[in-house]
Amino acid sequence: MKYLSVLVFAILFSLSSCTKTETYIDEETMASIIIDSKKAEVLVQSAYNDVAEKENILKQFNSDILEKYNVTIQMYNQSLEYYMNNPQQMRKIRQMQQDIMKAQEEIANSVFTKSAGGVVTVTIKGTGELAKVEIDDSFTIESKEDSEMLGEMIVAAYNAAHQDLDKFSEEKLGKYQSMLGGSFF
């Protein structure tokens, strides 16, 4: 009987060590952490030359990323080990990571153009960066009010283009929004 209880305990212990518990980071959060870490790594690699400086800055970025997701380094390492030992779960995380990055790239490579008042046309990139402002040649500024009106039309066209960008982003990333939660980058 003594050996049976030891055997049952050993089996339960081995099963519990193979299953996911509440101490592990869920798949969506893990994918988000990995995405943010990869983006930080790319940013640091391109912005700094000194190896020691790169390591220190990357270490701080990664610390900030874990803090953003309310995750300790121990929990991250434990979760990473769990997912590395469970290839099916890791494949799921990598697929989510690839899907999110593909959608983010598609958004970043898009352009959005809107007009206002039939006079101004504004084009913005998917990053939100203003790419082009066109003003109809027939528009002339004859007074301060005309100048103010032109400024208002530029702002209106930019805001309309940005609304299209926001809508497109929601379409592409809406299902991931809960895990991206104001992405780090």
Rosetta silent file (secondary structure, phi, psi, omega in degrees, C-alpha in Angstrom):
SEQUENCE: MKYLSVLVFAILFSLSSCTKTETYIDEETMASIIIDSKKAEVLVQSAYNDVAEKENILKQFNSDILEKYNVTIQMYNQSLEYYMNNPQQMRKIRQMQQDIMKAQEEIANSVFTKSAGGVVTVTIKGTGELAKVEIDDSFTIESKEDSEMLGEMIVAAYNAAHQDLDKFSEEKLGKYQSMLGGSFF
SCORE:     score description
SCORE:     0.000 S_00000001
   1 L     0.000  -40.251  179.257    0.000    0.000    0.000 S_00000001
   2 H   -60.343  -42.454 -179.189    2.864    2.362    0.838 S_00000001
   3 H   -69.184  -33.844  178.820    4.398    1.785   -2.589 S_00000001
   4 H   -64.698  -43.261  179.699    1.052    2.308   -4.269 S_00000001
   5 H   -67.535  -35.759  176.219    0.602    5.749   -2.686 S_00000001
   6 H   -65.510  -42.452  179.292    4.167    6.709   -3.666 S_00000001
   7 H   -63.813  -44.509  178.789    3.472    5.481   -7.201 S_00000001
   8 H   -62.313  -43.791  178.001    0.179    7.436   -7.400 S_00000001
   9 H   -60.817  -44.169 -179.836    1.943   10.574   -6.081 S_00000001
  10 H   -63.118  -41.489  179.070    4.746   10.155   -8.629 S_00000001
  11 H   -65.730  -46.066  179.246    2.255    9.734  -11.473 S_00000001
  12 H   -63.020  -40.265  179.040    0.220   12.754  -10.364 S_00000001
  13 H   -63.728  -44.730 -179.316    3.384   14.830   -9.968 S_00000001
  14 H   -67.017  -36.259  177.004    4.638   13.888  -13.432 S_00000001
  15 H   -67.918  -40.410 -179.289    1.245   14.644  -14.964 S_00000001
  16 H   -67.882  -29.809  179.102    1.025   17.985  -13.206 S_00000001
  17 H   -76.714  -14.033 -179.675    4.459   18.955  -14.470 S_00000001
  18 H   -98.753   -9.705 -178.561    3.332   18.227  -18.053 S_00000001
  19 L  -105.581  155.657 -179.041    0.131   20.218  -17.953 S_00000001
  20 L   -76.505  133.846  176.844   -0.330   23.939  -18.155 S_00000001
  21 L  -116.820  179.579 -179.062   -1.169   25.637  -14.867 S_00000001
  22 L   -68.057   -9.656  179.409   -2.174   29.147  -13.940 S_00000001
  23 L   -82.493   -6.179  178.545    1.496   30.055  -13.457 S_00000001
  24 L   -94.344  150.800  177.246    2.062   29.967  -17.217 S_00000001
  25 L   -77.877  135.718  179.739    1.446   32.870  -19.551 S_00000001
  26 L   -66.296  161.658 -173.299   -1.448   32.257  -21.945 S_00000001
  27 H   -58.908  -43.537 -177.488   -0.700   31.772  -25.647 S_00000001
  28 H   -64.610  -43.606  179.602   -1.973   35.176  -26.788 S_00000001
  29 H   -67.135  -39.684  178.618    0.037   37.094  -24.199 S_00000001
  30 H   -61.486  -43.146  178.138    3.117   35.007  -24.943 S_00000001
  31 H   -61.834  -41.612  178.875    2.770   35.813  -28.657 S_00000001
  32 H   -63.848  -42.014  178.865    2.433   39.520  -27.847 S_00000001
  33 H   -63.052  -43.323 -179.934    5.527   39.467  -25.633 S_00000001
  34 H   -63.821  -42.477  178.691    7.525   37.714  -28.346 S_00000001
  35 H   -61.452  -49.527 -179.738    6.370   40.227  -30.981 S_00000001
  36 H   -62.205  -38.459  179.050    7.268   43.202  -28.803 S_00000001
  37 H   -65.804  -41.154  177.998   10.639   41.638  -27.944 S_00000001
  38 H   -64.563  -41.630  178.051   11.445   41.029  -31.612 S_00000001
  39 H   -63.606  -40.902  178.139   10.508   44.603  -32.478 S_00000001
  40 H   -62.991  -41.705 -179.865   12.704   45.886  -29.644 S_00000001
  41 H   -62.544  -44.421  178.873   15.587   43.745  -30.859 S_00000001
  42 H   -62.787  -44.723  179.683   15.294   45.071  -34.417 S_00000001
  43 H   -60.465  -47.518 -178.014   15.090   48.643  -33.156 S_00000001
  44 H   -66.855  -41.904 -179.748   18.131   48.268  -30.893 S_00000001
  45 H   -60.841  -37.304 -177.300   20.187   46.429  -33.531 S_00000001
  46 H   -84.547  -20.532 -173.387   19.627   49.193  -36.059 S_00000001
  47 H   -98.837  -18.704 -174.568   20.044   52.128  -33.668 S_00000001
  48 L  -128.178  146.066  179.950   23.143   51.226  -31.655 S_00000001
  49 L  -101.936  -38.578 -176.650   26.646   50.103  -32.569 S_00000001
  50 L   -71.250  125.440 -175.815   28.227   49.286  -29.215 S_00000001
  51 H   -61.241  -45.400 -179.036   27.506   45.659  -28.216 S_00000001
  52 H   -63.458  -40.658  178.860   27.417   46.370  -24.472 S_00000001
  53 H   -64.813  -41.854  177.417   25.094   49.322  -25.010 S_00000001
  54 H   -58.159  -46.677 -178.373   22.810   47.171  -27.200 S_00000001
  55 H   -62.056  -44.164 -179.418   22.627   44.502  -24.490 S_00000001
  56 H   -64.663  -44.317 -178.748   21.812   47.015  -21.746 S_00000001
  57 H   -68.160  -42.574  178.239   19.141   48.793  -23.746 S_00000001
  58 H   -62.905  -39.383  177.635   17.588   45.539  -24.938 S_00000001
  59 H   -60.505  -42.878  179.125   17.568   44.255  -21.362 S_00000001
  60 H   -67.202  -42.968  176.562   15.685   47.406  -20.283 S_00000001
  61 H   -57.122  -48.428 -178.433   13.245   47.128  -23.205 S_00000001
  62 H   -63.331  -36.537  175.785   12.520   43.499  -22.347 S_00000001
  63 H   -63.072  -43.264  178.171   12.015   44.413  -18.698 S_00000001
  64 H   -64.677  -38.076  179.155    9.552   47.126  -19.765 S_00000001
  65 H   -63.749  -47.108  179.095    7.754   44.682  -22.057 S_00000001
  66 H   -62.330  -38.896  178.393    7.305   42.139  -19.258 S_00000001
  67 H   -63.546  -39.915  178.894    6.088   44.917  -16.960 S_00000001
  68 H   -56.100  -39.999 -178.114    3.574   45.995  -19.618 S_00000001
  69 L   -93.955    7.669  178.858    2.060   42.504  -19.548 S_00000001
  70 L    56.090   47.683 -176.790    2.383   42.240  -15.745 S_00000001
  71 L  -124.162  136.533  175.666    4.711   39.247  -16.082 S_00000001
  72 L   -85.879  160.463  177.846    7.803   38.437  -14.023 S_00000001
  73 H   -62.449  -35.786  178.519   11.001   37.163  -15.623 S_00000001
  74 H   -64.735  -43.692  179.074   10.542   33.899  -13.711 S_00000001
  75 H   -64.810  -40.412  178.819    7.012   33.460  -15.072 S_00000001
  76 H   -62.443  -49.425 -178.902    8.224   34.260  -18.587 S_00000001
  77 H   -62.337  -41.268  178.582   11.106   31.773  -18.380 S_00000001
  78 H   -63.892  -42.867  179.634    8.857   29.088  -16.890 S_00000001
  79 H   -67.029  -42.020  178.452    6.260   29.676  -19.606 S_00000001
  80 H   -59.798  -43.207  177.911    8.871   29.695  -22.340 S_00000001
  81 H   -62.486  -42.963  178.639   10.178   26.361  -21.100 S_00000001
  82 H   -59.209  -49.681 -177.089    6.629   24.981  -21.006 S_00000001
  83 H   -68.105  -34.999  177.181    5.888   26.097  -24.564 S_00000001
  84 H   -65.793  -30.550  178.581    9.253   24.880  -25.863 S_00000001
  85 L   -86.735   -3.250  178.472    8.451   21.453  -24.384 S_00000001
  86 L  -126.701   82.916 -172.857    4.985   21.514  -25.981 S_00000001
  87 H   -55.601  -34.261 -179.273    5.595   21.943  -29.721 S_00000001
  88 H   -65.067  -42.146  178.197    1.906   22.106  -30.620 S_00000001
  89 H   -66.211  -41.111 -179.407    1.397   25.073  -28.280 S_00000001
  90 H   -65.144  -38.927  176.463    4.562   26.756  -29.553 S_00000001
  91 H   -61.079  -40.002  179.027    3.398   26.329  -33.167 S_00000001
  92 H   -62.963  -43.601  178.393    0.125   28.004  -32.201 S_00000001
  93 H   -63.539  -45.888 -179.254    2.021   30.945  -30.662 S_00000001
  94 H   -64.671  -36.299  177.789    4.285   31.283  -33.685 S_00000001
  95 H   -65.336  -44.030  176.743    1.314   31.183  -36.041 S_00000001
  96 H   -60.230  -44.198  179.724   -0.400   33.955  -34.064 S_00000001
  97 H   -58.618  -46.853 -179.723    2.860   35.911  -34.090 S_00000001
  98 H   -64.597  -41.567  179.893    3.183   35.533  -37.871 S_00000001
  99 H   -63.149  -43.520 -179.508   -0.465   36.476  -38.459 S_00000001
 100 H   -66.177  -45.769 -178.337   -0.177   39.608  -36.325 S_00000001
 101 H   -65.164  -36.320  177.228    3.095   40.691  -37.887 S_00000001
 102 H   -64.910  -43.885  178.959    1.700   40.121  -41.391 S_00000001
 103 H   -64.761  -41.863  178.439   -1.367   42.223  -40.573 S_00000001
 104 H   -63.511  -38.827  178.259    0.815   44.974  -39.052 S_00000001
 105 H   -66.961  -41.385  178.286    3.027   44.985  -42.137 S_00000001
 106 H   -61.678  -41.082  177.660   -0.002   45.166  -44.429 S_00000001
 107 H   -64.037  -49.398 -177.580   -1.299   48.146  -42.458 S_00000001
 108 H   -60.163  -32.362 -177.688    2.094   49.889  -42.463 S_00000001
 109 L   -87.837    1.018 -179.212    2.420   49.434  -46.249 S_00000001
 110 L   -88.924  159.355  173.763   -1.044   50.852  -46.972 S_00000001
 111 E  -128.397  149.657 -177.619   -1.899   54.412  -47.954 S_00000001
 112 E  -132.612  127.817 -176.261   -5.089   56.322  -47.284 S_00000001
 113 E  -124.085  133.758  177.186   -6.223   59.360  -49.280 S_00000001
 114 E  -140.342  152.222  178.144   -9.056   61.732  -48.470 S_00000001
 115 E  -114.949  158.937  175.810  -10.230   65.078  -49.820 S_00000001
 116 E  -141.770  131.641  176.204  -11.880   68.023  -48.127 S_00000001
 117 L    65.789    9.423 -177.459  -13.838   70.835  -49.681 S_00000001
 118 L    68.532    9.050 -175.553  -12.889   69.693  -53.165 S_00000001
 119 L  -116.270  -37.000 -173.221   -9.704   71.701  -52.693 S_00000001
 120 E  -115.733  135.784  172.549   -7.380   69.635  -50.515 S_00000001
 121 E  -126.595  127.723 -177.514   -6.306   66.014  -50.897 S_00000001
 122 E  -119.209  136.322  175.412   -4.249   64.388  -48.141 S_00000001
 123 E  -120.445  129.955  175.631   -2.456   61.047  -48.300 S_00000001
 124 E  -121.961  154.404  176.355   -1.181   59.279  -45.191 S_00000001
 125 E   -85.421  166.142  178.300    0.796   56.081  -44.786 S_00000001
 126 L   -63.765  -14.073  176.324   -0.387   53.145  -42.707 S_00000001
 127 L   -83.761   -6.648 -177.570    2.016   54.305  -40.018 S_00000001
 128 L    93.501   -5.902 -178.580   -0.014   57.513  -39.683 S_00000001
 129 L   -72.166  135.070  177.016    2.743   59.561  -41.287 S_00000001
 130 E   -70.025  122.730 -176.507    1.596   62.364  -43.565 S_00000001
 131 E  -101.948  -35.104 -173.883    2.812   61.465  -47.068 S_00000001
 132 E  -160.824  141.399  173.027    1.328   64.120  -49.341 S_00000001
 133 E  -128.011  123.724  178.036   -0.843   67.230  -49.353 S_00000001
 134 E  -116.941  135.222  178.182   -2.266   68.463  -52.643 S_00000001
 135 E  -119.382  128.391 -179.526   -4.062   71.772  -53.046 S_00000001
 136 L   -56.935  134.620 -177.680   -6.159   72.431  -56.130 S_00000001
 137 L   -59.771  -26.411 -177.460   -4.517   75.030  -58.375 S_00000001
 138 L   -75.727  -13.445 -179.445   -7.769   76.993  -58.621 S_00000001
 139 L   -79.715  126.033  177.784   -7.745   77.763  -54.890 S_00000001
 140 L  -122.721  144.466  178.031   -6.311   81.184  -54.142 S_00000001
 141 L   -96.659  112.571 -179.056   -5.676   82.777  -50.801 S_00000001
 142 L  -111.519  -13.298 -179.199   -7.071   86.287  -50.848 S_00000001
 143 L  -151.223  172.154  177.261   -7.622   86.819  -47.149 S_00000001
 144 H   -61.963  -36.662  179.451   -6.742   85.529  -43.708 S_00000001
 145 H   -62.383  -38.302  177.341  -10.055   83.641  -43.694 S_00000001
 146 H   -62.959  -41.207  179.343   -9.030   81.784  -46.877 S_00000001
 147 H   -64.700  -43.478  178.288   -5.776   80.782  -45.203 S_00000001
 148 H   -64.210  -41.824  179.633   -7.618   79.567  -42.098 S_00000001
 149 H   -63.026  -40.222  177.653  -10.117   77.686  -44.239 S_00000001
 150 H   -61.323  -45.175  177.545   -7.258   75.981  -46.106 S_00000001
 151 H   -59.904  -43.076  178.998   -5.723   74.910  -42.808 S_00000001
 152 H   -63.955  -38.796  178.784   -9.074   73.546  -41.625 S_00000001
 153 H   -66.730  -38.503  178.219   -9.516   71.582  -44.880 S_00000001
 154 H   -62.866  -46.527  179.151   -6.047   70.050  -44.512 S_00000001
 155 H   -62.273  -44.279 -179.511   -6.847   69.001  -40.939 S_00000001
 156 H   -62.096  -43.463  179.662  -10.265   67.630  -41.977 S_00000001
 157 H   -66.040  -41.877  178.313   -8.772   65.597  -44.845 S_00000001
 158 H   -61.913  -47.000 -179.228   -6.002   64.257  -42.593 S_00000001
 159 H   -61.702  -39.169  178.532   -8.508   63.283  -39.887 S_00000001
 160 H   -65.706  -41.867  177.690  -10.746   61.540  -42.449 S_00000001
 161 H   -64.655  -39.274  179.894   -7.769   59.611  -43.850 S_00000001
 162 H   -67.464  -33.949  174.905   -6.716   58.670  -40.322 S_00000001
 163 H   -62.800  -40.210  176.109  -10.241   57.386  -39.610 S_00000001
 164 H   -63.145  -41.043  176.848   -9.891   55.119  -42.653 S_00000001
 165 H   -60.860  -46.245  179.332   -6.537   53.927  -41.289 S_00000001
 166 H   -60.992  -42.509  179.758   -8.110   53.214  -37.889 S_00000001
 167 H   -64.335  -44.266  179.133  -10.997   51.302  -39.517 S_00000001
 168 H   -62.975  -42.230  178.579   -8.588   49.259  -41.673 S_00000001
 169 H   -62.415  -41.465  178.628   -6.422   48.509  -38.634 S_00000001
 170 H   -63.417  -40.841  178.169   -9.464   47.354  -36.686 S_00000001
 171 H   -62.358  -41.379 -175.748  -10.457   45.056  -39.548 S_00000001
 172 H   -80.130  -35.579 -172.085   -6.976   43.527  -39.715 S_00000001
 173 H  -117.096    0.948 -176.205   -6.114   43.390  -35.995 S_00000001
 174 H   -52.389  -42.137 -177.908   -9.485   43.487  -34.219 S_00000001
 175 H   -70.203  -16.138  178.750   -9.416   39.833  -33.241 S_00000001
 176 H  -102.427   -1.186 -171.384   -5.986   40.342  -31.656 S_00000001
 177 H   -56.567  -39.315 -178.102   -6.813   43.641  -29.927 S_00000001
 178 H   -63.229  -33.070 -179.453   -7.232   42.148  -26.456 S_00000001
 179 H   -88.862  -22.697  178.677   -3.752   40.705  -26.534 S_00000001
 180 H   -81.429  -34.988  175.594   -2.068   43.666  -28.229 S_00000001
 181 L    30.759   64.754 -179.987   -3.604   46.168  -25.823 S_00000001
 182 L    70.627   59.277 -173.642   -1.748   49.262  -26.957 S_00000001
 183 L   -40.814  143.495 -176.313    1.235   47.474  -28.380 S_00000001
 184 L   -57.854  -36.490 -179.385    4.612   48.458  -26.983 S_00000001
 185 L  -116.561    0.000    0.000    5.859   49.505  -30.412 S_00000001
